[in-house]
Amino acid sequence: MNIPMLLEMAAGAADDREAVRCGDEALTYAELHDRASVLAGRLSADGVENVALLALNSVDVPVLQFAAAAAGIPFVPLNYRLTDAQLDAALERLGSGLLVTDDGAGRELSLPAGVVSVPSAEVRAWSTDPTSPRCDGMDVSGDAVALKLFTSGTTGAPKTALIRHRHLSSYIVATVEFLGCGPEESILVSVPNYHIAGVTSVLSSTYSGRRMVQLPTFEPAQWVEVARAEAVTHAMVVPTMLNRILDELERAPGGLPHLRSLSYGGGRMPVPVLERALAALPGTSFVNAYGLTETSSTIAVLGPEDHRAALASSDPEVRARLGSVGRPLDSVEIEVRDVLGQPVPVGESGEIFVRGDQIAGEYASHSAVVDGWYPTRDRGRLDADGYLFLEGRADDVIVRGGENISPGEIEDVLLAHESVAEVAVVGVPDTEWGERVEAMAVASEGHVIDEAVLQEWVRRHLRSTRVPSRVIATAVLPYNETGKLLRREVKQSLRQEVVGA
């Protein structure tokens, strides 16, 4: 199976149903299929080898995504928040191809030989040209590369991840019921189009027949306004988005009366934020979706019933599952392994490995998959009932005096204190212990960060080895555009604090 088949099936069964909307612009599934087929014909006729996109969310995004798929060439959405120099480097790695940009993007890019820049308005005209040849993509191989994504690079230089048609289609068919959504259902798409969640949201919505409401960029007041105006029933957010949405709902009462399901992922969700959301949106079902770019999105899910059971339970082990990412999908296997690559017993920490038909684990330079297993570089543990608990990236683990310490464990404790709104815990070099624990924290409204108070708070809840040697107050913490904490920048800031002291 390939990506064009997903749209072909949806257009054949629900042709007049609205597929995508952004503001006043909208396309039905028949129109989406028609435009994608016409544009694919133009791309094929012109011999385009890659289609890169540097633009905000719009109705054009799914058209371009499906057109590239039907033409059998990679879709390459680029991070528009990168600097011009970073985008130049990304385009060098792209090779030859077409770069589609928002009109008046105002970027001063050095296009390498073989890359042609075209405004999105011109590409839209191509997709509506009645004289253009059509291409439905039914013969595109499942082994063809459907997607090139630059990974977030939170711990180093980003890599070019390659995801093939068979990976994406396997994920969609295994997790989504064809045309399982009613015509009244809609999803608010506010994650960037260059994130794997943005890509798979288009595919899963199409296959299920759900209307996509595209939000060009995330801004909490506009998110709430559109969710209410469009009677949005489903949405996906990253943790930093959710906190800001909750703040906006306090400023603009009225809730989200149509919202049935809110999924979150793309970063670690602090339990206090989740508890706040569950209280603020009692009629909404919550889903935690854990996945990576290299796994074609979700590999584990904490579903609505899991959330409700954990919230209502007096059993500490069940309650703790609010902080988990749930259990693996039926279509994937997960193992937690030690440094020697051997599976660890239940409850012990190690690196998370995953395998299944949706797992790509491939980069432009190499494949990281060994014997079918992909090493995620995430650390975690499985409980006796198969719930997966994340402990951060393997590079994030603090090694103090030979003891492995998870920063997330300490962050959860600090976030439970009323004075802490956000916090980052990292390891910094130490001549005696190898690494020592330090923290940077953002104060809650009306509070201040008191280092001694917070150190004693951690000491009361965890072992003394977990107590941060310093807790530095900061106005903001560094996150990337998808809500992932940039720990390397926190470490750099803490080193500068020492130098400047």
C-alpha positions in Angstrom: 0.0 0.0 0.0 1.1 3.6 -0.6 0.1 7.1 0.5 -2.0 8.0 -2.6 -4.3 5.1 -1.9 -5.4 6.7 1.4 -6.7 9.8 -0.4 -8.1 7.7 -3.3 -10.2 5.7 -0.9 -11.4 8.8 1.1 -12.3 10.7 -2.1 -14.1 7.7 -3.5 -16.2 7.1 -0.3 -16.7 10.7 0.9 -16.1 12.9 -2.1 -18.3 15.8 -1.1 -17.3 15.8 2.6 -15.1 18.8 3.6 -11.5 17.7 4.0 -9.5 20.7 5.0 -10.2 24.3 6.0 -8.0 27.3 6.9 -9.9 30.5 7.6 -12.4 31.0 4.7 -10.7 28.5 2.4 -11.9 25.0 2.2 -11.6 21.9 0.0 -13.7 18.7 -0.2 -12.1 15.3 -0.4 -12.9 15.3 -4.1 -11.2 18.7 -4.6 -8.2 17.7 -2.5 -7.8 14.5 -4.6 -8.3 16.4 -7.9 -5.7 19.1 -7.0 -3.2 16.6 -5.7 -3.5 14.5 -8.9 -3.1 17.5 -11.2 -0.1 18.8 -9.3 1.5 15.4 -9.2 1.2 15.3 -13.0 3.0 18.6 -13.3 5.7 17.5 -10.8 6.3 14.3 -12.8 6.3 16.0 -16.2 8.9 18.5 -14.9 11.1 15.7 -13.5 11.1 17.2 -10.0 13.2 15.0 -7.6 12.2 16.5 -4.2 9.4 18.9 -3.0 10.5 21.1 -0.1 8.0 23.3 1.7 8.8 26.5 3.6 5.4 27.8 4.6 2.8 28.0 7.4 -0.1 25.6 7.7 -2.8 26.1 5.0 -5.1 24.2 2.7 -2.1 23.9 0.3 -0.1 21.7 2.7 -2.1 18.5 2.3 -2.4 19.1 -1.5 1.4 19.3 -1.8 1.9 16.4 0.6 -0.3 14.1 -1.4 0.9 15.4 -4.8 4.5 14.6 -3.9 3.4 11.1 -2.8 1.5 10.5 -6.0 4.5 11.7 -8.1 6.6 9.2 -6.2 9.0 11.8 -4.8 9.9 12.9 -1.2 7.9 15.6 0.5 10.4 17.7 2.6 8.7 20.2 4.9 11.3 22.6 6.3 11.4 24.4 9.7 10.5 28.0 8.9 11.8 29.0 12.4 15.4 28.2 11.4 17.8 31.0 10.6 18.7 31.7 7.0 22.1 30.1 7.5 20.4 26.9 8.9 18.0 26.8 6.1 20.8 27.2 3.6 22.5 24.1 5.2 19.3 22.1 5.0 18.8 23.0 1.3 22.3 21.9 0.6 21.4 18.5 2.0 18.2 18.4 0.0 20.0 18.2 -3.3 17.9 19.1 -6.3 14.2 19.9 -6.2 11.4 22.4 -5.8 11.2 24.8 -2.9 7.6 26.0 -2.3 7.5 29.1 -0.1 4.8 31.4 1.3 4.4 34.6 -0.7 6.6 37.4 0.7 8.4 35.0 3.1 11.2 37.6 3.2 14.0 35.0 3.5 17.4 35.7 2.1 18.3 32.1 1.1 21.3 30.9 -0.9 19.7 28.3 -3.2 22.1 25.6 -4.2 22.3 24.5 -7.8 19.4 22.4 -8.7 16.9 23.9 -6.2 14.3 26.2 -7.7 12.1 28.4 -5.5 8.4 28.9 -6.4 5.8 30.9 -4.5 2.9 28.9 -3.1 0.4 30.9 -5.2 2.0 29.7 -8.4 2.0 26.1 -7.3 -1.7 26.5 -6.4 -2.3 27.6 -9.9 -0.5 24.5 -11.2 -2.9 22.4 -9.2 -6.0 23.9 -10.7 -4.7 23.9 -14.3 -7.3 22.0 -16.3 -4.8 21.3 -19.2 -2.2 19.7 -16.9 -1.7 15.9 -17.0 -2.8 13.9 -14.0 -1.0 11.3 -11.9 -2.9 9.2 -9.3 0.2 7.5 -7.9 -1.4 4.1 -7.6 1.8 2.4 -9.0 4.2 4.1 -6.5 6.3 1.5 -4.7 5.9 1.1 -1.0 9.7 1.3 -0.8 9.8 4.8 -2.3 10.8 7.5 0.1 7.7 9.5 1.0 9.1 11.9 3.5 12.4 13.5 4.4 12.4 15.2 7.8 15.2 16.9 9.6 15.1 15.7 13.2 14.9 18.3 16.0 18.5 18.1 17.0 17.9 18.8 20.7 21.2 17.2 21.6 23.2 17.9 18.5 23.1 18.5 14.7 19.9 17.4 13.1 19.9 14.3 10.8 17.8 13.7 7.7 15.3 11.0 8.5 13.9 9.0 5.6 10.4 7.5 5.9 9.0 5.3 3.1 5.4 4.9 1.9 5.2 1.4 3.5 6.1 2.8 6.9 3.5 5.5 6.9 0.7 3.5 5.3 1.4 0.6 7.8 1.0 3.0 10.7 -2.2 4.5 9.4 -3.9 1.2 8.4 -3.0 -0.4 11.7 -4.2 2.5 13.9 -7.1 4.2 12.0 -10.5 2.9 11.0 -11.3 3.8 7.4 -14.0 6.5 7.3 -14.5 5.9 11.0 -15.3 9.6 11.7 -18.7 11.2 11.2 -19.1 14.3 9.0 -19.4 16.5 12.1 -15.9 15.5 13.4 -13.0 17.9 12.9 -9.4 18.1 14.1 -7.6 21.4 14.8 -4.1 21.1 13.3 -1.8 23.5 15.0 1.4 21.5 15.1 3.9 22.6 12.4 3.8 20.9 9.1 7.5 20.0 9.4 6.8 17.8 12.5 6.0 14.1 12.1 2.7 14.8 14.0 1.7 17.4 11.4 2.4 14.9 8.5 0.6 12.0 10.1 -2.3 14.2 11.2 -3.0 14.8 7.5 -2.8 11.1 6.7 -4.9 9.8 9.6 -7.5 12.5 9.2 -7.9 11.7 5.5 -8.2 8.0 6.0 -10.7 8.4 8.8 -12.7 11.1 6.9 -12.2 13.7 9.6 -12.2 17.4 8.6 -8.9 19.2 9.1 -9.0 22.7 10.4 -5.5 24.1 9.7 -4.2 26.9 12.0 -1.3 28.7 10.4 0.7 29.1 13.6 -0.1 28.4 17.3 -1.3 31.3 19.4 -3.4 30.3 22.4 -6.1 32.9 22.1 -6.6 32.2 18.4 -6.4 28.4 19.1 -9.3 28.7 21.6 -11.3 31.0 19.3 -11.0 28.7 16.3 -11.7 25.6 18.4 -15.0 27.2 19.5 -16.0 28.7 16.2 -15.3 25.6 14.2 -16.9 23.2 16.8 -13.6 21.3 16.8 -14.0 17.8 18.2 -10.4 16.6 18.2 -7.0 18.3 18.7 -3.3 17.5 19.2 -0.9 19.6 21.2 2.5 19.5 22.7 2.9 20.1 26.5 3.9 23.8 26.2 0.9 24.4 24.1 -1.5 22.8 26.6 -0.3 25.0 29.5 -0.9 28.1 27.5 -4.3 27.0 26.3 -5.3 26.4 29.9 -4.2 29.9 30.8 -6.3 31.2 28.0 -9.3 29.3 29.1 -9.0 30.9 32.5 -8.9 34.4 30.9 -11.7 33.6 28.5 -14.2 31.3 30.3 -16.5 29.1 28.3 -14.5 25.9 28.0 -14.3 23.9 24.8 -17.8 22.4 24.6 -17.3 20.4 21.4 -13.9 19.0 22.2 -14.2 15.2 22.6 -10.6 14.2 22.5 -7.3 15.9 23.1 -4.1 14.1 22.3 -0.7 15.3 23.5 2.8 14.3 22.7 6.1 15.5 21.2 7.6 16.1 24.7 7.3 15.1 28.3 4.0 16.1 29.9 4.4 17.2 33.5 1.8 15.4 35.7 0.7 18.7 37.4 -0.1 20.2 33.9 -2.1 17.1 33.0 -4.0 17.1 36.2 -4.9 20.7 35.6 -6.1 19.9 32.1 -8.2 17.0 33.3 -9.9 19.3 35.9 -10.4 22.1 33.4 -11.9 19.9 30.6 -13.9 17.2 32.4 -15.9 16.3 29.3 -12.8 15.7 27.1 -11.0 12.4 26.7 -7.2 12.6 26.9 -4.7 10.6 24.9 -1.0 10.5 25.3 0.7 9.5 22.1 4.4 8.7 22.3 6.4 8.4 19.1 9.4 9.7 17.1 10.1 10.9 13.7 11.9 7.7 12.9 9.0 5.5 14.0 6.4 7.2 11.7 4.8 8.8 14.7 3.0 7.0 17.6 4.3 3.7 19.1 2.6 3.8 22.5 -0.7 5.2 23.8 -2.2 6.1 27.2 -5.8 6.1 26.3 -8.9 7.9 27.8 -9.8 4.9 30.1 -6.2 4.8 31.3 -6.3 8.5 32.3 -9.7 8.1 34.1 -8.6 4.9 36.0 -5.3 6.5 37.1 -7.0 9.7 38.2 -9.6 7.9 40.2 -7.2 5.3 41.8 -5.9 5.3 45.3 -3.3 2.7 44.4 0.0 4.6 44.0 1.2 2.3 41.1 -2.0 2.9 39.1 -2.1 6.6 39.9 1.5 6.9 38.7 0.4 5.8 35.2 -0.7 9.4 34.6 3.0 10.0 34.1 3.4 7.1 31.7 3.0 7.1 27.9 0.8 4.1 28.1 1.2 0.7 26.4 2.6 -0.2 23.0 0.4 -0.3 19.9 -0.7 -3.8 18.9 1.4 -3.4 15.8 4.7 -2.7 17.5 7.0 -4.4 20.0 8.9 -2.5 22.7 11.9 -3.8 24.7 13.9 -2.0 27.4 17.6 -3.0 27.2 20.8 -2.4 29.3 24.1 -1.1 28.0 25.0 -4.6 26.7 21.8 -4.7 24.6 20.1 -7.3 26.8 16.4 -6.9 27.9 16.1 -5.8 31.5 13.6 -7.1 34.1 10.2 -5.3 34.6 10.7 -2.1 36.5 14.3 -1.6 35.6 15.5 1.3 33.5 17.3 1.1 30.2 17.2 2.2 26.6 13.9 1.8 24.7 14.0 -0.4 21.5 11.1 -0.8 19.1 10.3 -2.8 16.0 7.3 -3.1 13.7 6.2 -2.5 10.1 5.9 1.3 10.7 9.5 1.7 12.0 11.8 3.4 9.6 14.9 4.1 11.7 16.7 5.3 8.5 18.7 8.4 7.7 20.2 9.7 4.6 23.6 8.5 5.8 22.7 5.1 7.3 20.1 2.9 8.9 20.0 2.5 12.6 17.9 -0.6 12.6 19.6 -3.8 13.7 17.8 -7.2 13.3 14.5 -5.2 12.9 15.0 -3.2 16.2 15.4 0.5 16.3 17.2 2.1 19.3 15.2 5.2 20.2 17.9 6.7 22.4 15.1 7.3 24.9 15.4 5.9 28.4 12.5 4.3 30.2 11.0 1.4 32.0 8.0 -0.9 31.7 5.8 -1.8 34.7 4.3 -5.2 35.3 1.2 -4.4 33.2 3.2 -3.1 30.2 2.9 0.7 30.8 6.0 2.6 29.5 7.5 5.3 31.6 9.9 7.7 29.9 13.0 9.0 31.8 14.4 11.3 29.1 17.0 10.9 26.4 19.9 8.6 27.0 22.2 11.7 26.8 20.1 13.4 29.5 20.8 10.9 32.2 22.9 12.4 35.0 25.7 10.1 36.2 26.6 11.2 39.7 29.3 9.1 41.5 28.5 6.1 39.2 24.7 6.4 39.9 22.3 7.0 37.0 19.8 9.7 37.9 16.8 10.6 35.7 16.2 14.4 35.5 12.5 13.8 34.9 12.1 12.2 38.4 13.4 15.4 40.0 11.5 17.7 37.7 8.2 16.0 38.7 8.9 16.6 42.3 9.9 20.3 41.8 6.8 20.9 39.6 4.6 19.6 42.5 5.8 22.7 44.6 3.4 25.6 44.2 6.2 28.1 43.5 7.4 26.3 40.3 5.8 26.7 37.0 8.5 25.2 34.8 11.8 23.5 35.6 14.8 21.9 33.9 17.1 19.6 35.7 20.5 18.7 34.2 23.9 17.3 35.0 26.9 19.6 35.0 30.6 18.6 35.2 31.9 18.1 38.7 35.5 17.2 39.7 34.4 15.1 42.7 31.2 13.3 41.5 31.7 13.4 37.7 28.4 15.2 37.4 26.2 17.1 39.9 22.5 17.9 39.8 21.5 21.5 39.0 18.2 23.1 38.1 16.7 26.2 36.4 13.2 27.1 37.4 10.5 29.5 36.3 8.4 30.8 39.2 4.6 30.5 39.3 2.6 33.7 39.2 2.8 35.4 42.6 5.8 33.3 43.8 9.5 33.4 43.8 12.2 30.7 43.4 13.7 30.0 46.8 16.7 27.7 46.4 16.8 26.4 50.0 13.1 25.7 50.1 13.2 23.7 46.9 16.3 21.8 47.9 14.6 20.8 51.1 11.4 19.9 49.2 13.4 17.5 47.0 15.2 16.1 50.0 11.9 15.2 51.6 10.5 13.4 48.6 13.6 11.8 47.1 17.1 10.6 48.2 19.7 13.2 49.1 21.6 12.4 45.9 18.7 13.9 43.9 18.9 17.3 45.6 20.1 20.0 43.2 23.2 21.7 44.3 21.8 24.8 42.8 18.3 26.0 41.7 18.6 29.1 39.6 15.6 31.3 38.8 15.0 32.2 35.2 12.2 34.1 33.4 12.0 31.5 30.6 13.3 28.1 29.7 14.6 27.3 26.2 12.3 25.1 24.1 12.4 24.2 20.4 9.4 24.9 18.2 7.7 21.6 19.1 8.0 22.1 22.8 11.0 20.0 23.5 13.3 21.3 26.2 16.8 22.2 24.9 18.8 20.8 27.8 22.1 21.7 26.2 21.2 25.4 26.4 20.2 25.0 30.0 23.6 23.4 30.7 25.3 26.3 28.9 23.4 28.9 30.9 24.3 27.2 34.2 28.0 27.1 33.3 27.8 30.8 32.5 26.2 31.4 35.9 29.2 29.8 37.5 31.7 31.8 35.4 29.9 35.0 36.1 29.6 34.3 39.8 
